[in-house]
Amino acid sequence: MTNLKPGDKAPEFKGINQDGKKVALQDFKGKKLILYFYPKALTAGCTKETVNLSENYKLLKSKGFEVLGVSPDPVEKQKKFHEKYKVPFDLVADENKEIVKLYGVWGKKKMYGREYDGVYRTTFIVDENGKIEHVITKVKTNEHAAQILSLYE
């Protein structure tokens, strides 16, 4: 689990999006960023979460948020995911796992009695100055946008 907490400076990163273009945290300076980490593109939970954020993207933008998804999938898989679900924001391919490790969301997981390394589904809300405002570790994939917005009511 991540050691990052509200008030911490969000770690700077550079990555490659679904189109092979560079994306960096500093691209979002002056904006609130929903930075969400998901285990694997095109799987049930990750699809529900991404589709929920996509369907609510206009609402999130109207509230001043930008959205960026990150997983250790290759660019080609992110592109397929992006196109299949018409995702209106960038998805970063973190194949070398640099960003997931930087944010402390990579580690041992257990499923069906099997232990493996993977991404802890986690969302960070980064403020306009690059500081972490919220860390969500218990993500509600079907209603993630509402979960995020409820933090600002």
WOWORA-V798781 format. One record per pair of residues at least 6 apart in sequence whose C-alpha atoms are under 8 Angstrom apart, sorted by the first residue. I is the first residue (numbers start at 1). J is the second residue. If there is no record, write none. Layout:
<<I;J> <I;J>>
This chain:
<<1;104> <1;105> <1;106> <1;107> <1;120> <2;103> <2;104> <2;105> <3;104> <4;103> <4;104> <4;135> <5;132> <5;133> <5;134> <5;135> <6;131> <6;132> <6;133> <6;134> <6;135> <7;131> <7;132> <7;133> <8;131> <8;132> <9;130> <9;131> <9;132> <10;126> <10;130> <10;131> <10;132> <11;102> <11;103> <12;24> <12;25> <12;26> <13;24> <13;25> <13;99> <14;22> <14;23> <14;24> <14;25> <15;22> <15;23> <15;24> <15;92> <15;93> <15;94> <15;99> <16;22> <16;23> <16;75> <16;92> <16;93> <16;94> <17;23> <17;75> <17;78> <17;90> <17;91> <17;92> <17;93> <18;75> <18;76> <18;77> <18;78> <18;79> <18;82> <18;90> <18;91> <18;92> <18;93> <19;75> <19;79> <20;75> <23;92> <28;66> <28;128> <29;128> <29;129> <29;130> <30;127> <30;128> <30;129> <31;64> <31;65> <31;66> <31;127> <31;128> <31;129> <32;64> <32;65> <32;66> <32;125> <32;126> <32;127> <32;128> <33;65> <33;66> <33;67> <33;68> <33;124> <33;125> <33;126> <33;127> <33;128> <34;65> <34;66> <34;67> <34;68> <34;123> <34;124> <34;125> <34;126> <35;67> <35;68> <35;69> <35;70> <35;123> <35;124> <35;125> <35;126> <36;67> <36;68> <36;69> <36;70> <36;121> <36;122> <36;123> <36;124> <37;69> <37;70> <37;71> <37;100> <37;105> <37;119> <37;120> <37;121> <37;122> <37;123> <38;46> <38;69> <38;70> <38;71> <38;119> <38;120> <38;121> <38;122> <39;46> <39;71> <39;72> <39;118> <39;119> <39;120> <39;121> <40;46> <40;71> <40;72> <40;73> <41;47> <41;71> <41;73> <41;77> <41;78> <41;81> <42;81> <45;141> <46;141> <48;141> <48;142> <49;140> <49;141> <49;142> <49;143> <49;144> <50;87> <50;141> <51;85> <51;87> <52;141> <52;142> <52;143> <52;144> <52;145> <53;144> <53;145> <54;86> <54;87> <54;88> <54;89> <56;145> <57;67> <57;88> <60;66> <60;145> <60;149> <67;89> <67;90> <68;89> <68;90> <68;91> <68;92> <69;89> <69;90> <69;91> <69;92> <70;91> <70;92> <70;93> <70;94> <70;100> <71;91> <71;92> <71;93> <71;94> <71;95> <71;100> <71;119> <72;93> <72;94> <72;95> <72;96> <72;97> <72;100> <73;93> <73;94> <73;95> <74;93> <74;94> <74;95> <75;92> <75;93> <78;91> <78;92> <78;93> <81;87> <82;88> <82;90> <82;91> <94;100> <97;106> <100;106> <100;119> <105;119> <105;120> <105;121> <105;122> <106;117> <106;118> <106;119> <106;120> <107;117> <107;118> <107;119> <107;120> <108;115> <108;116> <108;117> <108;118> <109;115> <109;116> <109;117> <109;118> <109;120> <110;116> <120;137> <121;137> <121;138> <121;139> <122;135> <122;136> <122;137> <122;138> <122;139> <123;135> <123;136> <123;137> <123;139> <124;132> <124;133> <124;134> <124;135> <124;136> <125;132> <125;133> <125;134> <125;135> <126;132> <126;133> <126;134> <127;133> <139;147> <140;147>>
